[in-house]
Amino acid sequence: MPRPPARGPGLYAAAWSLEAFGAALAPRIRLALRMNGCSLRRVNTPDLETAPLSYPKHKIRVLLLEGIHESARSMFENDGVHVQLLPSALEEKELMEAIRDVHLLGIRSKTQVTPAVIESARRLLSVGCFCIGTNQVDLDACNVRGIPVFNAPFSNTRSVAELIISEVVALSRQLGDRNREMHEGNWQKSAKGSREVRGKTLGIVGYGRIGRQVGVLAESMGMQVVFFDVVSQLPMGNNRSLGSLDALLALQADMDPMERKRRAVKRAGGLLDLLDALKLATLDGEISTGTLSRLKSAVREHREATDDP
């Protein structure tokens, strides 16, 4: 029996080997059949390349709800599929009527695909959710009917991450206050309280797909990123994981301007007591036992206020 070529596409080599194997085995099969009084007859089969392999596309009906992008309509129509695109969600009774002869349903988060809707869909083959979740679809009812439900977990990840970064910048520059003042006719030329985000620390609670993208974007802008998640996550870049939510919130408290002011007042009070004790010692001409005791007390309070052992 001839051997297939050493090189070449795997599929072609496999087909060539199977054909050669059949050609070598055919004489033996004919001989065995002839010895048993049988014959081998060729059966004509239709050409697989021209035979239809799927449901005719021109008969497939697609319903897209909630203002799904026009590119979806173009993609389906260019493939010969009939598409109906609606700008908003439908109520249950309206959806039951609209989905009756639909093969593919595309929705976002507002449309509720209930068991009654699934029951009225006589030809439904699949449901596509152009969003992250599938909680708006009764998955049990779809499972009973054998209707697969798809979502798009990465569709809005980058958009939400960019929106978060823009809000971080807006808050840091106090754009909301400045916008309100401008609408009131007040031009505040001073930039007091406005800060750059570079060099600041960003804390992220929940380091999922969006959290990781936020961390990457923030780090590229010069920020330090720390995060906490209930599930162990691989940090992106130089992002740093904290062991608990309390640790993250404590770090935020340390950086809060009001907290820094309160701690500064405590430190200042301790230093003032220390200076008063030194003044009394100077007036007495010597450090008395009482003055030394007051001095030690002031130093102790100063250390406690500044967390300095």
N, C-alpha and C positions, 0 to 999 in steps of 0.2 A: 504493500500500500504506500503511495507516495506521501512524503512528509511536507507539511506546510512551510512556507518561506520563513526564514529566521527573523526577518524584520517586516515592519508594516503595521497598519492599524490593527488593534486586537480583534475588533469585530469582524473585519474582513478575513483575517487569518482563521478565526474560528469557523466562519461560514465556509471558507475554502476547504478546511479540514473535514467538516461534516459532509460536504458534497463529495469529496474524494473517498471518504469512508463508505458512503452509500453506493458510489459507482463500483468500488471494489467488492462490496458485499452482494450487489444485485445478482450476479451470475449464480452464486451459491443459493440465493433465495429461489431463483427460477428453477434450478435443478431439484431442490428439495420439494417444491410444489409439483413439478412434473412427475416426480417419483410417486407422489401421493395422488396423482390424477387431477391435479388442480392447475390453474393457469394464472399468470400475473397480468392484470389489465390496467392500463394507464387511466387515471381519473383526472379530468380537466378541472382546475380550480380557478376562480377569478383572480385577477391581478390585485395583490394587496395594496399596491400604490394607488390604484384608482378606486378601490372599494371605500365607501364611507366608514370612518372610524369613530365618529362622534355625532351627537345630535346636530342637525342642520343649524348653522349659526343664524341664518336669517329668521328662524323660528324662535330664537331665544329672546325673551323679554326681560329687561333690567329696569328696576325702579330705584332711583337714587333720591333720597330725601335730605332735608335740612341744608340745602345750599351747598352740596358737595361741589368741588371745583369743576369747571368746565373741561379741564383736561381729562377727567374720568369719562365724561360723555364722548369726547373725541376719540379716546382710546378704544372704547367699545364700538362706536360707530365705524371707525376705520377697520374694525375686524368683522364688520357685517352684522352686528348685533343691534336690535331695536332698543332704544334707551328712552326712558321718561325721567326727566329731572325736575324736581319740585323744590321751591326755595325754603320750605319749612316742614316741620313734623306734622303728622296727621293724627287725629284722634282715633281711638280704637275702632269705632264703626267705619270711619272713612278708610282706615288702613285695611280692614277686613275686606272691603269692597275693592280697593285698588290692588291688593296683592293676590287676588283670586287666580289670575292666569300668569303671574310673574314667576320667573325661574330664579332670578338673582335679586336680592334686596340689599341695598347699601344705605346705611344709616349713620348717625352720629350718636350723641348721648341723650338726646331728648325723646326720641321715638321709643315707645314701649311696645315691644313685641311679646304679647301675652299668649297664653295657650289658645285663646279663642282666635287670635290672629293666625297662629300656626295651623290651627284646624281648618281655617277657611282658605289657606294657601294650598291649592290642589296640585300645583306643579313646582313648588319651591324646592330648589336644589341646594342653596347655600345663602347664608346671611353674612355680610361683611360690615363690621363696625369700624368706621373711620375715626377711631378714638382709642384710648388706652384700655378702658374697661369693657366688660360684656354684661354687666349687671342689669342693663335695660332689656336684655333678652332672656326669655324663660328657657334656660339651657336644658332642663329636664324634658320639656315638651319637644324641643328640637332633637334631643337624643332619641326619644321614642320614635320619631319620624325618620331618623337617620339623616338629619340636616346638619352639616358642619357649620360652625360659627367661627369666624375669624375676627381678630382685632388687629390694631396697628400700634403696638407698644412704643415704637420709636418715632411715630409720625410728628409729635409735638414736642419732643424732648428738647431739641435745640432752641425752638421758639420760646419755650417757657424759661430755659436757662438764660437766654439773652434778655428776656423781660426782667428777670430777677436782678441781673447785673445792672441794667439800666435804672432800676429802682434804688439799688445800693448807691449808685452815683448821684441820683436825684436827691436822696436823703442826705448824703454827705455834703452836697452843695446847697442844701436847703432850697431847692428849686420850687417846691410847693409853696413855701412862704413867699418867695420872691414873685411867683406867678400871681398869687392872691393880691399882693401889694401893688403890682402893676395894674391889675384890673381895678383896684381902688384909686388909681391915679397917683400912687406914691412910688417914687423912684429911689430905692435904697442903693446907693453907690457903694456902701461899705460891704466888704466880704467877711465881716466878723462872724466867726462860727462855721464858716464854710471850709471844708478840708478836702484834700486829695485822698483818693482811696489807696494810692500807692503807699506801701509800708504798714498799712492797717491789717488787722487780723479779722478774718471772717469765720464765724462759727456756723456750721451746717448741721441741722438736726434731721437725720434721715439721709443716708448716703446711697440712694438708689440711682437710677439712670439719670434723672434730672440733677440730683445732688452732685453726682460725679462731674457732669458737664459744667455746673456752676463752679465747682472747685477748679477745674481746668482753666476756665475763662478768668476767674479771679486771680489765680496764680500768674497767668500771662500778663495781668495788669499790675503785677508787683505786690500782690497781697499775700499774706500768710494765711493758710487755710487749716482749720481744725474741724473735726466732725465727730458725731456720735451716731451710731446705728445699733438697733437691737440685734442685728445679724452681723457677723464678722464680714467686713468688706475689704477688698484690696484697695489701698490708697492709690490715687492717680497722682503722678508727679511727686511733688514734695508735700502733698496733703498729709496731715497727721491725725491719727485716730486717738480719741480720748476714751478712757475706760468707762465713763458713766455720763449721764445727762447732767448730774450735779456738778461734775468737774467742768463741763462746758459752760454751764450757767455761772459757776463761780468765777471762771475766767472772764465772762462778760461783765460781772459785777466789779471785778478789779479794773476793768477798762472804762467803766461808766463814769462820765465826767462828774456827776453829782456824788458818786461814791468817793471819787478821788478828793473832792472838796471836803467831804465829811472827815475823811482820814487826815487831810491836811490841817483841819481845825483841831483835831485831837493832838496831832503832833505839835502844833503851835502852842496849845494850852500847856503841854508838858514842858516845852522849852521855856515858856514864860515863868512857870513855877520854879524851874531851875535857875533862871536869871534872878528872880526875887530872892532865892536862898543865897545866891552868891553876893548880892547887894547887902543883905543883912550881915553876912560874914565879914564883908569889907568894913561896914560901919562899926562893928564890934571890935575891929582890929585883930580879931582872931576867930577861928572857927570853933564855936562852943559846941558842947554835946548836943544841945537842942537844935542848933543850926545844922550840924552834921546829920542828925536824924531826919530833919526836913529835907536836906539835900539828897540823902539816900532815897527818901520817899518819892521825891520829884523824879529822880533818875529811873526808879522802878516804874512809875506811872508812864514815863516817856517811853520806856522799852515796851511796855504792854500796848501802848497806843500805836507804836510803829512796828509791832511784831518783831522786834529786834532782840534776840536772846542775850 
